[in-house]
Amino acid sequence: MNPPSVLTADLRGRQVRRRALAVLLFILLGLGLALGDTVEPAGHVLDESALMHATTASPPLEVAAPPTLEQLQARIAAVLKREGVPGVGLALVDRDGVQWAGGVGLADRDLGVPVGPDTQFRVASITKSFVALGVMRLVEQDRLDLDQPLRERMPDIALTNDWDASSPITLAHALEHTAGFDEMRFNEYWSPDDGPAPRDALAINPHSRVARWRPGSRASYSNPGYTLAGHAIELATGESYESFLEREVLRPLGMPTARFRRTREYADRLATGYHGIERAATFQPIYHAPAGALLASPRELGQLVHFWLRRGDLGGPAIVGPESLARIERTGTLAYLGTDTNYGLGNYGDVLHASRGRGHDGGLPGFLSSYRYFPELGVGYVMLLNSTHSLPAYLEIRALLFAYLTGGRAVPPPPPPLAPDPKAIAALTGYYGYANPRVQLFGFLERAMIGISVRPDPAGVDLEMLTGGRVQMVPTGDGGFRHWREGGTSIRLTRGDDDRKILFGGLAYFEEGSYAWARARLLALAAANFLTQLAPLWALGWALWAAFRRLRGRAIASGEFALHAWPAAAGLTWVALPLLFMHMARAEAYTTANPLSVGLCLGTLVFAACSAAAVAEVVRAGVARTVPLSVRLVPSAAALASFGMTLYLMFHGIIGVRLWAW
């Protein structure tokens, strides 16, 4: 999940933690590149990565500060009702401790159980914050080294890195998502039990741990990196990472019931998660448990926020020292200057409020979590939702919490913009293409859809998205820019280690490229999609006209039926595949070979076969000349479009894709 950044203002549709599945849905919907809409699958999850991309689909949200706690609760309840979210666990924190912890709404709709301060939630990727604290505790004890090559620390774990001689993958790379790894593969998602040991999880599919670019050259969110960290903890301590973290981090922080596995002792405290307004999510343990398995309550996570606000002051738990805290908040593996949304060690920046904050988000089916602390203000909050379908609820409740915490106080304004440097800005203008896909299998579509043109503006720069939409940014120095309502630098224009111009913010990374090529590719894909979907409707019209002609005694020409039928079959398959996909997503059946996932694989092959047959009929009709050109024109164009799409998808490994074995 990239930290919030305005450079992703046009990515509102990509709100799913399983960005790979969302991208596949885009493909199956006919590469709806020009349409700008997504179809939300039943398994839709707003997770940490999706939130980092999607939270700036509009400028930072401003709300009036609720004057009392009761009014804050009432306004949050109104948001939950409007958005169809069952409940939310909350904690309000300052440097003196957790000032209030509780909830609004229901932890379980069927049972009518309200959310309380000790209701446990799946906090998902917030788990990474505790793994990072545990790692730094061992670093301080000289039992782990952030910069030691992982091949030396764990030679039995498969890691593929073509740059190993000059840029070996280290523990710091894994924790900062800069190792170049792909995201976890589909067969690494759900565990049949409460999760194997990290070593066993890492043995499932080594393909997710292949460096796609030189480690340290850019970031891309990858959960397996934290499973490597969990394994490193176990190698250093000789015990499970869970036992170590519970004893050395969770309990000292004041989190007595937080666990990495479900237990009968606290089963009645666990909230029920919901996919949407009604449907409950099934609790499925995850293989990469160190990346997101923690169960915790809002009161307990409030202790983590308090720890960060106190920053190691005497009287609190001495988990790690000040230098380690500073290292956790810093990206240390990239060669270029970062932004205020940088990802450190299980901790990243947020500039969507009036003051710069830090923390982490998390998302699993049915659960959406967030914590933030604001060092300049000495306050922070916890927000735990038991539904993943509403980005507006996430944004508005966060805004209400911040407004309440800072109401009646002097909130530091965003840093004043610097005067633009026309010469420096002119040197960095141009087109930048997306260059760090989270899931490599579907990265080709992201590269086709996501790009930013940078142009000079009287106030700074103007960013125009490839698929439409623009935003103005003001300079903050050293190539940094922000939206005028953001609390800090959210993007930076600079040069990478190969001296190529780059644009990045948080974990989103763009490289200079050709706008003409990017636009032509986008338009070609949109046209192919339109023609492919047009074919069935055109064939229906032709069939009605042919029937009318037959009634008048005029037979159709030889080959005319096949010329229309095969493009129509390809188009119908193209339209039908998303329905199959949505059933697969609803059943979360993409992790194994089953009728739905196998059917999806076969469906892509059927589309390819129909497209090839359609082109063969076009060639035959053209040679035979039995069908008039005016009749051949549209089905021929549709056939060539679907066949071109087949070649495009085949080149990128989508035709015949076996998600369960990838």
N, C-alpha and C positions, 0 to 999 in steps of 0.2 A: 504494500500500500504506500503510494507516494504521499508524503506529507502534503496538506492542502496547498494548492498553488493555482493562481489565476490562469496560468498558461494552459490549464485543462478546462477552460470555460465552456468549450463546445462538447465536452464528453459526458453530458448528463445521462445519456442512455446507457453508458457502461457502468452500472451500479452493482455489479455482481462480484462477489468474492471469487467465484469460479469464472474468472474472465475468459478462460479457455472455452468453457461451455457457452458463454454469451457470444463469443466470436463465432463458434461453430453454428450457433443459431442464426447469426447474421448471414453466414454462408448459405445455410439451408433455406433461408428466406429469399434466396436469390441475390445475395450480395446487395442488400437494399441500401447501397451506398448513397444514392441520391435522395432516398426517402427520409432518412434521419430518424426512423422509429425502431423500437425494439419490441419484441414480444417477450413478455416476462414469463420464464418457465416456472413451473410449480416449485422447483427447488431454488428459486431466486434467493440470493444471500447478499446483503450489503455487508461486506467485510472490510478489514483494515485497508487492503489495497484498493478496493473499489472506492472507499470513502476518501482516500488520499487523492484519487483522481476526480471524484465527483463533487466534492464539497464546495467547489468554487464554480459551479454552473451558473451562479449569480454572485454578485459582490457580497462581502460579509453582511450577515443579517443583523439589522438593528431593531431592538424591541425596547419598549418602555420598561423601566425597572419596577418589578412588583415591590411595594413598600413593606409588605409583611410576609412571613412564611406561609400563612394561610392563603394569601392571595397568590403566592408563587405556586402552591399546590393546586389551587383552583384553576389557574391558567394552564398548568401542565395537564390537568385532567381534561380540560377542553381540547387541547392538542391531541391527546390520546383518543378521545371520542371522535374527533373529526377525522383522524387518520386510521382509525380501526386498529390501534395498538392496544393490547390487553393491559399492560402495566409497565412500570419503570421503577427500578431501585435507584436511590439517590443518596449522596453524601455531600455535605457542605463543610469545607475544611479551611482553617487558617493556621497560623503558626502555633497557636495554643492547642490545636488538636481538632478532632472531629466535632464540629459544633452542632450538627444535626445529621442523623441518618434515618432513613425511612423509605417509604415508597408511595406511589400513587397508582391506583388501579389494581388489577388482579394478577396474581402469580399463576392461577389456574382458573380458566373460565368455567369449566364444567363443575368444579367443586366450589367455586366462589371464594377461593382463598385469596386474601389481599396480600400485596407485596409489603414486606416489613423490612426493618434494618438488617435482619439476619437471614433473609431469603437468599438462597444461593442461586447463582447464575453461572452458566458456562461463559467465562470471560474471554475465551478464545485467545487471540494473539497478545492480549495483555500478559499472558504467560511469559512471553519473551522478556518482559521487564524484570521478572524474577530470576530467569535463567541468567541474564546479564549480570545481575547483582551477585549471584552465586559464582559466576566465572571470575568477576573482579575480586571477590573475597579470596578465591584460590590464587589469583595473580598476586595479591598482596602477601600471601603466604609462600610465594615462590613455588607453588605446586602446578601452576599453569603459566604459559607465556603466550600473550596475544599474537606475537610475531613469529612464533615457531611454525615452520611448515607442517601442515597437518599430515603429510606423508611420514614425517618423523614421529609425530605423536601417535598416529594410528595407521601403521603400514598395512594392516589387514583390511582397511576400508577402501573400496574402489573410488578413486578420484581420477578424472581425465582432464589434463591441462596441457595443451600444446606449448604453453609458455613457461613450463615448470622450471626450466633452467634459470631464467631471468626473473620470473614473477611467480614463485610458488604460492599456493593457496594457504593462507594462514587462518587461525581462529578468528582474528579480527575481520578478515574478509567475510567469513561465514556469518558473523554477527551483524555486520553492516550491510549485508546483501550485495557486496561488491566482488564476490568470487566469480561471477559470470554464470552461475548455475541457472538451469531451467527451473521452473516451478515443479513441485512434486507431480508425478505422473498419476493417471487416473486410478491405477491399481494400488496406489499408495494412500488413498483417501481414508477409507473406513476399515477399521479393524473389527474382527468378529468378537473380540473380547475387549477388556479395558486397556488395550494397548500393550504391545510387546516392548522389551527393552530397546533402547536406541540402537544398539548393535543389530538386533534382529530387524528393526524397521529399515535400517540402512541397507540391509541385504535384499530387500524386496525388488528394487528397481534402480540399479546404479546409473541409468541413463539420465536421471534428474540431477546428477552431480558431474556434469560435463561443462567445463568452462567454454562458453561460446565466444568470448572475447578475452583479452588480456585481463587477468585479475587486477583490480584497482583502477581500471580505466573508466568504469561507469557502474551504476548500481541497478539492480533489478530484484524485486522482492522474491524471495525463495525460502519457503518454509524448511526444506531439508537442512539448511545451514544451522538451524537451531537444534535439530536432532544431532548433528555433529557436535554441537556445544554440549548437549546432554551427555553424549558418549564421552566427550573429553572430561566432563565432571566425574563420570564413573571411573575412568581410567586413573584420574588423579587421586580419587578418594578411596577406591576399592569398595564403594557401596553404590546403591542406586541413586540416580540424580534426584529422585523424589524424596528419599529419606534425607539426603544432604540438604536440599532446599527447604524442606519443612523444618528441620532442626536449626539450620544456620541462617535462614532468611525469613521464612513465614512466621514462625513462632516468636522470634525476637521483635519482629515488627508489630506484634499484637494481632495476629491472625490465627486464632486457635482452631478454627474449624475448616479453614481452606485446605483443599485436598486436590490431588491430581487424578484421583479415581473416585468413582461413586462408592459410597459405603452405606450400609443399612442404618448406621447410627444417625446419619443426617439426611436420609432419603426423603423424609417429609418436608425438608426445607427447600428442596430443589424446585425452582420454578419450571413450568411447562413452557417450552418455546413454541412459537407459531410461525408458519410460513407466510400466512396472509391474515385476513380478518378472522377466519374460522379454523383452518386446518392445522392441527397440532403437528409439530415436527417430532420425528422419532429420534430418540437419543442414540446416536451412533458414535462410539469411541473412535478416535483418529489414530492412525499409525504413527504419525509424527507428533507424538504427545508433547515433547518439550517445546513445540511451536505453538501449542494452543489447547492443552487439556485441563487447565486449572479451573476448579470450581471455587467461587468465593462470593461473599456477600458485600453489599454496598458499604456496610460499616467497616468491614475488614479492608476493602480497597481504599477506604478513606485513610487508613493508617499508612498506606504507601504514599498517598499524596502528602500527608503530614510529614513523613520522613523526608520527602524531597523539599518541602518548604523549610524544614528545620536545617537541612543540609549539614548534618553531622554535628549540630550544636551539642554541648555537654548535656547530659540528662536523658538523651534518647538512645536508641539501639545503635551500637557502633558496628553496623554491618560492614561498611567500607569507609575509607577516609576521604577527605576532600579532594585529593588528587584523582582518586578513582571515580568519584562522582563527576568531576569535570571531564574525565575521559569518556564516561558513559554518554555524556551529552554532546560529544564531539565526534565528527566523522574523521577518522585518522588514516584511511587507506586510499583516499583520492588525492591526486596530485594538484588539483586546482581548488581555488577558493569556493566554499560552499555558500549556502543561503541560510536564512533563519528557519527554514523548514528541513534542515539537514537531518539525516538518520544517523544516530550514534549507535549505541549498543542497547537494543531493545527500547529505544527512547528517541522520539523525534519532535521537531518543532512545529508549531501551529501559529499562523499569523492572521487567522480569521477573526480574532477578537481585537479589541483596541490595544491590548497589551500582549506582548509575545508570550506564548505559553509553550509547554512541553508536555509530553505524555505518550500515550499509545491508544489505539483502537483495536477492536477485535470483532470478528463475525464468524459464527457457525450457524447451521440451519436452526432458525428460531431464536437466535440470540445476537444482540448487537451491543457492544460495550465501548465505553470511552472514559478515560480519566485525563484530567489536565491540571497542571499547577502553574502558577504565574509568579515567578521569583520576584519581579519588581513590585508586585502588589501584596504578596504574602497570603494569597488565597488560592483555592483550587476546588475541584468538584469531581464527583463520580456519577456516571449515568449508565445504567444497565437496563436495556430494553429486552423484553421477551418476544420480540417480533423483528423480522428483518426486511419488511417490504416497504418501509416508509422513510425515504431520505428527508422529506420535510419535517417529520417528527424528530429525527436526529438533530437537524440543524436548529430547529426552533427551540427545543428543550435546552440544548446547549446554550443558545443565546439568552434564554430566560435565566438559567443558572448563573451565567456570568453577570448579567445585568443586576440580579438580586445581590450577588456577592459584592459588587462594586457600587451599588446604589448609594447616593449621598456622599460619595468619596471622590477625590480627584483622581480620575483615571488618566495615566500618561497618554497623551495623544500620539498618533503614529509619528514616526520621525519625519521631520520636514524634508520635502523633496529637494534634491540638489538641482542647480541649474544644469540643463542638458549640455553635453559636450558634442556639438554637431559633428566634429571630425571623428571622434571615437565612435559615435553612433553610426555614422556613414560607413565606417569600416566593418561594422557588424551586421548591416542590413543584408537581407536576402531571404532565401527559403531554407527551412530546416525540416528535415523528415524524421519521423519517429524511429529510434534506433536501439531501443532496449526492451523488446517484448518480454512480458513475463512468462508466457508459454510459447516456446519456439514453434510448435506445430502450427499455431494459428497466427504467428507473428506477421506473416505475409499480408493478412487482411488489415491488421493494425497499421502496417506501413502504407497500405493503399489508402486508408481512411484518415490517418492522423498526420497533420503537417501544419507548420506555422510560417507565415510570411511576416518578416520583421521590416517595418518601414519607419523612417523618421517621423516624428510628430512634434509640434511646437513645445509640448510639455515633456517629451521624452521619446517613447517609441509607441508604435501602433502595431498590435499583433492581430493578424487576420488568419483565421483557421481555414484549412483546406476545404472543409465541408460547410463553411459559412459561419458567420459570427466574428466579432472583433472586440478587442478590449484595449484601452489606453493604459500605459504604464509610465510611472515617473521614476527617475533615476535615484539610486541610493548609494552610488559610488562603486568603483572597481567593476563596472559592467553589471551591477545589480539593479534590479527594478522591482517595483511593487505596484499594485493597484492603490489608488489614493486612500482607500478605506482599510487597507490591510495594515497590520501592526508591525510589519517588518519586511525584509527582502524575501520575495517569493520566487524570483527567477534570476538567472545570471547568464549573460552572453559573454563568452570567453573563447579560448582555444584549448583543445584537448592536448594530451601528451604527444600526439602525432602532428600537432600544429594545425589541425583541422578546426574550423569554427564550430562551436557547439552552443546549444541553448539547453539549460536544464533547470529544474526546480524540484526539490525533494528527490523522488526516485524516477521522475520523468526526464528522459534524455533524448535530445534531438541533435542531428548532425546536418551540416550544410549539404544541400542537394539541388536538384534541378526542379524548379516549379513547373516548367513546361512538361517535363516527363511525368511528374506526379499528377498534374491536372489531366493530362491525356489518359493516363492509366485509370484514373477515377471515372472519367467520362466513358471510356471504353467498357469498363465493367458495368457501369450503370446502364449503358445501351444494351449490352448483352443480357443483362437481367431483364430489362423491359421486353426485349424480343422473345426471350425464352418464356416469359409468363404470358406474352401475347398469343403464342402459338395455339394453346387449347381454345381460346376464344375465337381466334381466326378460323380454326378447323371447324368449330361448331357453326359459325356463320356459313362457311363453305358447304357443310353437310346440308344445311337447310336450303341453300341455294341449289345444290345438286339434286335434292329431293324434288324441289319445285321444277327444275328442268326435266327430271325424269317423268314427272306427271305430264309434261308437254311432249314427251316422246324423244327427248334428247339424252343420250347416254353420256356418262363421263368418259374422258379420255383414258387410254391405257396408262397406268402408273399415277394417275391423278390422286387416287385414294391414298396410296402409300406415301406420296409426297406430302400430304397433309397429316396423315395419321402418325408418322414417326416423330416429327417435331412436337405434335400435340402430346404424344406419350411422354416425351422428354420433359415438356413443360408441366404436365400433370405430376410427374415424379418429383420435379423441382418444387412444386407447391406442396405435395404430400409429405415430403421429408420433414418439414418442421413439425407437423402433427405427431409424427413418430418420435421426433426428438423430444417434444414436450411431454409425451407419455414416459419416455425414458427418464427425463429429468424429474418428473413427479415421483417416479419410483426410485430415483437415485440409482439407476441400474447401469451406470456407465463404468462401474469399476470391475465388472465381471462379464464373461461371455454368457449372455442370456438372450431370450427371444427378442427383446427390444434392442439391445446393443448390436446383436448380430443382424437384426433386421435393418438397422441404420446402415451398417456396413454394406449389406446387400443392396439397399436402396441406392447408395451412391454408385454401385456397379450397374444397377439397372439404368440409372440416369445416363451413365457413360455409354452403355450399349445402345440405348434408344437414340442418343445423340449421334453415335457412329452410323447407325442404320439410317438416320435422317439424312446425313451427308451423302451416304451411298445412294439414296434415292434421288437426291439433288443432282448428283453426277449422272446417274442413269437417265433421268428425265432430260438433262441438258444434252446428252449425247443422242438420245432417241428423238428429241424434239416433237414428242407426241402431245406435250402439254404446252399451251401458249405461254409466252414469257410473262404476260400480265398475270396469269394464274400462278406461275412459279415464283414470282418475286418475293412475296411475304414469307411463305413457308421456307423458301431457300435461305432468306436472311435469318429466320428463326433457327433453322438447322445449323447454319454456320455459327450463330451466336452460342447455341447450346454446346456445339462441339468445341468451340473456342474456350468456353467455360470449363468443359471437361478437361482439356489439355492444361489449362491454368491450374485447376484443382489437382490434377494428377501430378503435375510438376511439384506441387507443394505437399504431396502426400495425403490428400484428403479422399481421393477416390479409393474405395476399399479400406478406409481407415478402420483399424481395430482398436478402439479406445482402451479396451481392457488389456491389450498387450503392447501398447505403445511405450 
